[in-house]
């Protein structure tokens, strides 16, 4: 029987399902679940997984200690008397903040609409709890209204999702990473419970409640990534498989099934007695959902620590990471793989060679790039390890069940789960067989070229034509390099010269991550010059709107809203806005983790926005001062853009030299074979 068919026959999907269910038993909150970073529940889950790996037959099973900020959420029970005098009890969800009562304590709850600064007009919330309705997915993140409440003197904020997340049912609670300081406390309440509570508010919009809560952030505690191996013929060349075992609520889909599938893949190969060419490392990651306090980049902490602190030497030795998220979920007829640009061709080519898999996705599998920041594969990639993740965010689950108590096996899709077991095991076999890591850098340079707004760059006085020519030249060399890699892999050549060439290729990959990967304030992946291009585009729109014969301030507002993080300047106080700006630009780099240095050239337009809004509400039509200020900002952004293009030129030149060196080595390998 062919290896691929033997692998498929060796899979035990029921065993994977049972492990995913077994993980649900570990929880900090006996009613709602939760298995957060550094908690006793996370530790106990890790110990169970370690024993499971040992029993499975994995080699070198171990625990890698990492330091995180931990969180124990034991309870949050709110009670009040309704209009009929009947006691109503409400289970609240929570965010990673500090709030501990001595039993049930009495508080006033004040309704504050969406929780923006203007919603506090004529309200005294000092020492009280505020209730706010938010849409984190489409409007603003939880940390802004929470810290606004804290600034106003509130003891805590209770968030109600009115869109974006947790839309499966009016009873749904939601949880996300807080991205803020522990002292600004926050909980969550279902829409149904909030509507009942609001009917009992007095004429001031308040109600007396009791709250019995225990939510504690623990600074700098130990947790563990759990690892096991299938030894390969080579111990110094590895492939990583990863999934996280911390969770909100029961975490069945996110991410119990992923951990269980990763180990299900291992189980099948161990059953076969299969020895790979390279050592396969299976890593259950801790602290993915959250793991560091008061940081914009507070998730993927376990993965970041593993590849940057515990095993920085993996860069250059690990040729790929298969990261898994929500694999027992079907997103429709078309499945997806999201990977770094460099592996897109390899996955597309390999998919065409696979045997027929269990029917689950009649339209096949779409490979897309680049990876996003939502999961651990981003941290792994920027360390220098080419990475991928199964596409998990395309369907409705993210707005309905995700991070709610409805993430359960009620949404389990056995056909999708089986398909993903089969697919990723087979892709693992194919990557393992490659003599040289199948990295194609051509699309990186192609996409870099496509990201350039040539006319805008020319108007800024930058050397964009030189950059376009260089990117084109580098893309051509990258194509030639990949052709050689493909031929060598097809021929099955394996030599020390292959390793030397591969070392250069992995060095180029790391350089591309360092030099080309930047983030927007919304955590989207962009090339270095795109932030300045975006800002200039919207500055032009704002200036044009204000220069009209009849100035259009609303159009100017819409444009300014899109510049860096200035959307928050429209809703929150200057203190709140600048706090969550400064902690990205000025905070200790260790607390920025995977976001460190990836946002540049920030424009603080808070005062200008406030000035414009005041004039607009007063009915003013003369915006000459504001136009002059925006033109100064545009001039500054043009200078930034020129700098960015120079940076891209220098970075691309360095990568071109390395690609040429790799090309020569690969050419020599071909000539010798």
C-alpha positions in Angstrom: 0.0 0.0 0.0 1.3 3.4 -0.9 2.5 5.6 2.0 -0.3 8.1 1.4 -3.1 5.5 1.5 -1.5 3.7 4.5 -1.6 7.0 6.3 -5.2 7.7 5.5 -6.1 4.1 6.6 -4.3 4.6 9.9 -6.2 7.7 11.0 -8.6 7.5 14.0 -10.9 10.5 13.8 -12.9 9.4 16.8 -9.9 9.3 19.0 -9.1 12.9 18.0 -12.7 13.9 18.8 -12.5 12.2 22.2 -9.3 14.1 23.1 -10.9 17.4 22.1 -13.8 16.6 24.4 -11.5 15.5 27.2 -9.8 18.9 27.1 -13.1 20.6 28.0 -12.9 19.2 31.6 -10.2 21.7 32.6 -11.7 25.1 33.5 -11.2 28.0 35.8 -14.9 28.9 35.9 -17.0 25.9 36.7 -20.1 27.3 34.9 -18.5 29.0 31.8 -15.2 27.2 31.3 -12.1 29.3 30.4 -8.6 27.8 30.3 -6.5 31.0 30.2 -2.7 31.6 30.2 -0.9 30.7 33.4 -4.0 29.4 35.1 -4.3 26.1 37.0 -6.6 24.8 34.3 -4.1 25.5 31.6 -1.4 23.8 33.7 -3.5 20.7 34.2 -4.4 20.6 30.5 -0.7 20.7 29.7 0.1 17.9 32.1 -2.7 15.8 30.6 -1.3 16.5 27.1 2.2 15.6 28.1 1.0 12.2 29.4 -1.1 11.8 26.3 2.0 12.4 24.0 4.0 9.9 26.0 1.3 7.3 25.8 1.0 7.9 22.1 4.6 7.0 21.6 6.1 10.4 20.7 9.8 10.7 21.5 11.5 13.4 23.6 8.3 14.5 25.2 9.0 17.6 27.3 7.7 20.9 28.7 9.3 24.2 27.6 8.8 26.7 30.4 7.8 30.2 29.2 7.0 33.3 31.2 3.6 35.0 30.7 1.2 37.2 32.5 -1.4 34.8 33.7 -5.1 35.1 34.4 -7.5 33.2 36.7 -11.2 33.9 36.1 -13.2 31.9 38.7 -16.6 33.7 38.7 -18.6 36.8 38.0 -22.2 36.6 39.2 -24.4 39.7 39.0 -27.8 39.9 40.8 -30.5 42.5 41.0 -34.2 42.8 41.8 -36.5 43.2 38.7 -39.6 45.4 38.6 -41.6 42.7 40.3 -39.1 42.4 43.1 -37.9 39.0 41.9 -34.2 38.2 42.2 -32.4 37.9 38.8 -29.0 36.3 38.6 -26.7 36.7 35.6 -23.5 34.9 34.7 -21.0 37.4 33.3 -18.1 36.6 31.1 -14.8 38.4 31.7 -11.7 39.9 30.2 -8.1 39.7 31.5 -8.3 42.3 34.2 -8.3 42.6 38.0 -11.6 42.6 39.9 -12.1 40.6 43.1 -14.9 41.1 45.6 -15.4 39.8 49.1 -18.5 37.8 48.4 -21.4 39.6 46.8 -20.8 43.4 47.0 -23.2 46.1 46.1 -22.7 48.5 43.2 -24.6 50.9 41.0 -24.7 50.1 37.4 -25.0 53.0 34.9 -25.9 52.6 31.3 -23.5 54.6 29.0 -24.6 53.8 25.5 -21.5 52.9 23.4 -19.1 54.0 26.1 -17.4 56.9 24.1 -16.4 60.1 25.9 -19.5 62.0 25.0 -21.7 59.2 26.4 -20.6 60.3 29.9 -22.0 63.8 29.6 -23.9 64.6 32.8 -23.2 61.2 34.3 -21.3 60.6 37.5 -19.8 57.1 37.3 -17.3 57.4 40.1 -17.1 54.1 42.0 -19.8 52.6 39.8 -20.0 49.9 37.1 -20.9 51.1 33.6 -22.8 49.1 31.0 -21.8 49.7 27.4 -22.9 48.3 24.0 -20.0 47.6 21.6 -19.2 46.1 18.3 -15.5 45.0 18.5 -15.3 43.6 15.0 -16.6 46.6 13.1 -16.1 49.6 15.4 -13.5 49.6 18.2 -11.7 47.2 20.4 -12.8 46.6 24.0 -9.8 48.4 25.6 -11.0 51.8 24.4 -14.4 52.0 26.1 -13.0 50.1 29.1 -10.2 52.6 29.7 -12.5 55.4 29.0 -14.7 54.1 31.9 -11.6 53.8 34.1 -10.6 57.4 33.3 -14.0 58.5 34.3 -13.6 56.8 37.7 -15.7 53.7 37.1 -14.9 50.5 39.0 -15.5 48.3 35.9 -17.2 48.1 32.5 -19.7 45.5 31.4 -19.6 45.0 27.6 -22.6 43.9 25.6 -22.0 42.8 22.0 -24.5 44.5 19.7 -22.8 43.2 16.5 -19.6 41.8 15.3 -19.1 38.8 17.6 -21.3 36.5 19.5 -24.3 36.9 17.2 -25.4 33.2 17.3 -27.9 33.9 20.0 -29.1 36.7 22.3 -27.8 34.6 25.2 -24.3 34.6 23.9 -21.4 36.0 25.9 -18.2 37.0 24.2 -14.5 37.1 25.2 -11.5 38.6 23.5 -8.0 39.7 24.5 -8.2 43.0 26.5 -5.2 44.8 25.0 -5.2 47.1 28.0 -4.1 47.4 31.7 -5.4 45.0 34.3 -6.6 47.9 36.6 -9.2 48.9 34.0 -11.7 46.0 34.8 -14.1 44.5 32.3 -16.8 41.9 32.1 -19.2 40.8 29.4 -23.0 40.3 29.5 -25.3 38.7 27.0 -27.7 40.9 24.9 -30.7 39.2 26.4 -29.6 39.8 30.0 -28.7 43.4 29.2 -32.1 44.1 27.8 -33.8 42.7 30.9 -31.5 44.8 33.1 -32.1 48.0 31.1 -35.9 47.7 31.7 -35.1 48.1 35.4 -33.0 51.3 35.2 -34.3 54.3 37.2 -34.8 57.7 35.8 -31.0 58.4 36.0 -30.3 55.3 34.0 -29.0 53.4 37.0 -29.7 50.2 39.0 -28.4 48.7 42.2 -26.8 45.3 41.8 -24.6 42.9 43.7 -21.5 41.4 42.0 -19.6 38.4 43.3 -16.5 38.2 41.2 -13.0 36.8 41.1 -10.8 37.8 38.1 -7.1 38.1 38.8 -4.1 38.9 36.5 -0.9 37.4 37.7 2.3 39.1 36.4 5.2 37.0 35.2 4.2 33.5 35.9 5.3 30.2 34.4 3.4 28.2 31.9 4.5 25.5 29.4 4.5 24.6 25.8 4.2 20.8 25.5 6.4 19.1 22.8 7.0 15.6 21.4 8.8 14.3 18.4 8.8 11.7 15.7 12.6 11.4 15.1 13.7 11.7 11.5 16.8 10.5 9.7 18.0 14.0 10.2 17.9 15.5 13.7 19.2 18.9 12.7 16.4 19.6 10.1 12.9 19.8 11.4 9.2 20.4 10.6 7.0 21.9 13.2 3.3 21.2 13.8 1.5 23.5 16.3 -1.8 24.3 17.9 -2.8 26.1 21.1 -4.4 24.6 24.1 -5.6 27.7 26.1 -9.1 28.7 25.4 -12.2 30.8 26.2 -15.3 29.0 27.4 -15.0 25.2 26.5 -12.9 25.9 23.4 -14.0 22.9 21.5 -13.3 24.3 18.1 -10.9 27.0 19.2 -8.6 25.1 19.7 -9.2 21.7 21.3 -9.9 20.1 17.9 -6.7 21.5 16.5 -4.5 20.1 19.3 -6.3 16.8 18.9 -5.9 16.8 15.1 -2.2 17.6 15.5 -1.8 14.6 17.8 -4.1 12.5 15.6 -1.7 13.0 12.7 1.1 11.9 15.0 -0.9 8.9 16.1 -1.4 7.7 12.5 2.3 7.9 11.6 3.4 6.2 14.8 0.9 3.4 14.1 2.5 3.0 10.6 6.0 2.9 12.1 6.9 5.7 9.7 10.3 7.4 9.9 10.4 10.8 8.3 13.4 12.3 6.6 13.4 15.2 9.1 12.5 15.3 12.8 8.8 16.3 13.3 8.1 18.4 16.3 4.6 18.5 17.7 4.0 21.5 19.9 0.9 22.3 22.0 1.2 26.0 22.5 0.1 27.8 25.7 -1.1 31.4 25.9 -2.3 32.0 22.4 -5.5 33.8 23.3 -3.7 36.2 25.7 -0.5 36.2 27.7 0.8 39.6 28.3 -0.8 42.5 30.1 -1.2 46.0 28.7 0.0 45.4 25.2 -1.7 45.8 21.9 0.0 42.6 20.8 -1.1 40.5 23.8 -2.0 37.3 22.0 0.3 34.5 20.6 2.5 34.9 23.6 3.3 31.2 23.9 4.3 30.8 20.3 6.4 34.0 20.4 8.2 32.9 23.5 8.9 29.5 22.0 10.6 30.6 18.8 12.2 33.9 20.0 13.2 33.0 23.6 13.3 29.2 24.1 14.4 28.0 20.6 15.7 30.9 18.6 18.1 28.4 17.0 15.0 26.8 15.2 15.3 29.6 12.6 17.5 28.0 9.9 16.7 24.5 11.0 12.9 24.3 10.8 11.8 24.3 7.2 8.1 24.7 7.8 5.4 25.1 10.5 1.9 23.6 10.1 -0.3 25.6 12.5 -3.9 24.5 13.1 -7.0 26.5 14.1 -10.6 25.3 14.2 -10.1 22.4 11.9 -13.4 20.6 12.7 -15.4 23.5 11.3 -16.7 23.7 7.7 -16.7 27.1 6.0 -18.6 26.0 3.0 -17.7 24.3 -0.2 -14.2 25.8 -0.6 -11.5 25.0 1.9 -8.3 27.2 2.3 -4.7 27.2 3.3 -3.1 30.5 4.2 0.6 30.6 4.1 3.6 32.8 3.7 4.2 34.0 0.1 7.2 31.8 -0.3 5.3 28.5 0.1 2.3 29.3 -2.0 3.5 27.7 -5.2 4.6 24.5 -3.3 1.2 24.0 -1.7 -0.6 24.7 -5.0 1.6 22.3 -6.9 1.4 19.6 -4.2 -2.4 19.8 -3.9 -2.6 18.7 -7.6 -0.7 15.5 -6.8 -2.7 14.3 -3.8 -4.9 11.2 -4.0 -8.7 11.7 -3.6 -9.5 12.7 -0.1 -12.7 12.3 1.9 -15.5 14.4 0.4 -15.9 17.6 2.3 -15.1 20.5 0.0 -16.4 20.0 -3.5 -14.7 23.2 -4.8 -11.3 22.1 -3.6 -8.7 24.0 -1.6 -7.6 27.6 -2.2 -4.1 28.7 -1.2 -3.7 32.3 -0.3 -1.0 34.6 1.1 0.3 36.2 3.1 -0.5 34.9 6.6 -2.5 37.1 9.0 -1.8 38.0 12.6 -4.8 36.2 14.1 -2.9 33.0 15.0 0.4 31.6 16.1 1.8 31.1 12.6 2.6 34.8 12.4 4.9 34.8 15.4 6.5 31.6 14.0 7.0 33.1 10.5 8.7 36.3 11.7 11.2 34.3 13.6 12.4 32.9 10.3 10.3 29.7 9.9 8.0 29.5 6.8 4.5 29.0 8.1 0.9 28.2 7.2 -2.5 27.8 8.9 -5.7 26.2 7.7 -8.1 28.9 6.7 -10.5 29.3 9.6 -11.9 32.8 9.5 -13.8 32.8 6.2 -17.2 31.6 7.4 -19.9 32.9 9.6 -18.5 31.1 12.7 -16.3 34.1 13.5 -19.3 36.4 14.0 -21.6 33.9 15.5 -20.0 31.2 17.7 -16.4 32.3 18.0 -15.2 33.0 21.6 -18.6 32.4 23.1 -20.1 29.6 25.2 -21.6 28.3 21.9 -18.2 27.1 20.7 -19.1 23.5 21.4 -19.4 20.2 19.5 -22.8 21.2 18.3 -20.9 22.9 15.4 -18.7 19.8 14.9 -18.3 18.7 11.3 -16.8 15.2 11.1 -16.3 15.3 7.3 -14.3 18.5 7.5 -12.3 17.2 10.5 -11.4 13.9 8.6 -10.5 15.9 5.5 -8.1 18.1 7.4 -6.5 15.1 9.1 -5.9 13.6 5.7 -4.9 16.8 3.9 -2.3 18.0 6.4 -0.8 14.6 7.0 -0.2 14.2 3.2 1.2 17.7 2.9 3.5 16.9 5.7 4.8 13.9 3.9 5.5 15.9 0.8 7.3 18.7 2.5 9.4 16.2 4.4 10.6 14.7 1.1 11.9 18.0 -0.3 15.7 18.0 -0.6 15.7 21.8 -0.4 13.0 23.9 1.3 10.7 24.8 -1.7 10.8 28.6 -1.1 9.7 30.7 -4.1 10.4 34.4 -3.3 9.1 35.6 -6.7 5.7 36.4 -5.4 7.1 38.4 -2.5 8.8 40.8 -5.0 5.8 40.7 -7.3 3.5 41.7 -4.5 5.9 44.4 -3.3 5.8 45.9 -6.8 2.0 45.7 -6.8 1.8 47.5 -3.5 3.5 50.6 -4.8 1.4 53.6 -5.7 3.7 54.6 -8.4 2.2 58.0 -9.2 2.1 59.0 -5.5 5.6 57.8 -5.0 6.8 59.8 -8.0 5.0 62.9 -6.6 6.8 62.5 -3.3 10.2 62.6 -5.1 11.1 59.1 -4.3 13.2 56.7 -6.4 10.3 54.5 -7.1 11.3 53.7 -10.7 14.7 52.4 -9.5 12.8 50.3 -6.9 10.4 48.9 -9.5 13.4 47.9 -11.8 15.2 46.3 -8.8 12.1 44.4 -7.7 11.6 43.1 -11.3 15.2 42.0 -11.5 15.0 40.3 -8.1 11.8 38.6 -9.1 13.5 37.1 -12.2 16.3 35.7 -10.1 13.8 34.4 -7.6 12.0 32.6 -10.3 15.2 31.0 -11.6 16.1 30.0 -8.0 12.8 28.3 -7.6 13.1 26.5 -10.9 16.4 25.0 -9.7 14.9 24.1 -6.3 12.1 22.3 -8.1 14.4 20.4 -10.4 16.7 19.3 -7.5 13.7 18.2 -5.4 12.2 16.3 -8.4 15.5 14.5 -8.9 15.8 13.6 -5.2 19.3 15.1 -4.9 20.4 15.4 -1.2 23.8 16.6 -0.3 25.7 18.9 2.0 25.6 21.5 -0.8 21.7 21.3 -0.6 22.0 22.3 3.1 24.3 25.2 2.4 22.0 26.5 -0.3 19.0 26.0 2.0 20.7 28.0 4.8 21.0 30.9 2.4 17.3 30.6 1.4 16.1 30.5 5.0 18.3 33.5 5.7 16.6 35.4 2.9 13.2 34.3 4.3 14.0 35.8 7.7 15.3 38.9 6.0 12.1 39.3 4.1 10.1 39.0 7.3 12.3 41.6 9.0 12.5 44.1 6.1 9.2 43.8 4.3 6.6 42.8 6.9 4.9 45.8 8.6 1.5 46.1 10.3 -1.4 48.6 10.2 -3.0 49.8 13.4 -5.7 47.2 12.6 -3.0 44.5 12.5 -3.2 43.9 8.8 0.1 42.8 7.1 1.5 45.4 4.7 4.7 46.4 3.0 6.8 49.2 4.6 5.7 52.1 2.3 1.9 51.3 2.4 1.2 53.1 5.6 2.5 56.4 4.3 0.8 55.8 0.9 -2.5 55.2 2.7 -2.1 58.3 4.9 -1.3 60.4 1.9 -4.3 59.1 0.0 -6.7 60.0 2.7 -5.0 63.3 3.6 -5.5 64.3 -0.1 -9.2 63.4 0.2 -9.6 65.4 3.5 -7.8 68.5 2.1 -9.8 68.4 -1.1 -13.1 68.1 0.8 -12.2 71.2 2.9 -11.1 73.2 -0.1 -14.4 72.9 -1.9 -16.5 76.0 -2.5 -18.9 74.6 0.0 -16.5 72.7 2.4 -17.6 69.2 3.1 -16.4 68.6 6.7 -18.2 65.2 6.9 -16.2 63.9 3.9 -13.0 65.2 5.6 -13.9 63.3 8.8 -14.4 60.1 6.8 -11.0 60.5 5.3 -9.2 61.4 8.6 -10.9 58.4 10.2 -8.7 56.2 8.0 -5.3 57.7 8.9 -3.3 55.5 11.3 -5.4 55.0 14.5 -7.2 58.4 14.3 -10.6 56.7 14.2 -10.3 56.6 18.0 -9.8 60.4 18.1 -13.5 60.8 17.2 -14.9 58.8 20.1 -12.6 58.8 23.1 -10.7 61.3 25.3 -7.2 62.5 24.4 -5.9 60.6 27.4 -7.4 57.3 26.2 -6.3 57.9 22.6 -2.7 58.8 23.5 -2.4 56.0 26.1 -3.1 53.4 23.4 -0.9 55.1 20.9 2.1 55.6 23.2 2.1 52.0 24.4 2.8 50.9 20.8 5.3 53.6 19.9 7.2 53.9 23.3 6.6 50.8 25.3 9.4 48.4 26.3 10.0 46.2 23.2 9.7 43.0 25.2 6.0 43.7 25.8 5.3 44.4 22.1 6.3 40.8 21.2 5.5 40.1 17.5 4.3 43.7 16.9 7.7 45.3 17.9 8.8 47.8 15.3 6.2 47.0 12.8 4.2 50.3 13.0 6.1 53.4 11.9 5.4 57.0 11.0 2.4 57.6 13.3 0.4 60.8 12.8 -1.4 62.1 15.9 -4.3 64.2 14.6 -6.3 64.3 17.8 -6.2 68.0 18.3 -6.9 68.7 14.7 -9.9 66.4 14.7 -11.3 68.0 17.8 -10.8 71.5 16.2 -12.5 70.4 13.0 -15.4 68.9 14.9 -15.9 72.0 17.0 -16.0 74.2 13.9 -18.3 71.9 12.1 -20.8 71.9 15.0 -20.6 75.7 15.1 -21.5 75.9 11.4 -18.1 77.3 10.4 -17.1 77.3 6.7 -13.5 78.7 6.9 -11.1 75.8 7.4 -7.9 77.6 6.2 -6.0 76.8 9.3 -6.9 73.2 9.3 -6.1 72.9 5.6 -2.6 74.4 6.2 -2.0 71.9 9.1 -3.1 69.0 6.9 -0.8 70.1 4.2 2.1 70.1 6.7 1.1 66.6 7.7 1.1 65.6 4.0 4.5 67.0 3.5 5.8 65.0 6.4 4.2 61.9 5.1 5.8 62.4 1.7 9.2 62.6 3.4 8.3 59.3 5.2 7.4 57.8 1.9 10.7 58.8 0.3 12.5 57.2 3.3 10.4 54.0 3.0 11.3 53.7 -0.7 15.0 54.1 0.1 14.7 51.5 2.8 13.0 49.1 0.3 15.8 49.7 -2.2 18.5 48.9 0.3 16.6 45.8 1.7 15.9 44.5 -1.8 19.5 44.9 -2.9 20.6 42.8 0.1 18.1 40.1 -0.7 19.1 40.1 -4.4 22.7 39.5 -3.5 21.7 36.5 -1.3 19.4 35.1 -4.0 22.3 35.3 -6.5 24.5 33.4 -4.1 21.9 30.8 -3.6 21.4 30.6 -7.3 25.0 29.8 -7.9 25.0 27.1 -5.3 21.9 25.5 -6.7 23.4 25.7 -10.2 26.5 23.9 -9.0 24.4 21.2 -7.4 22.5 20.7 -10.7 25.8 20.5 -12.7 27.2 17.9 -10.3 24.1 15.7 -10.6 
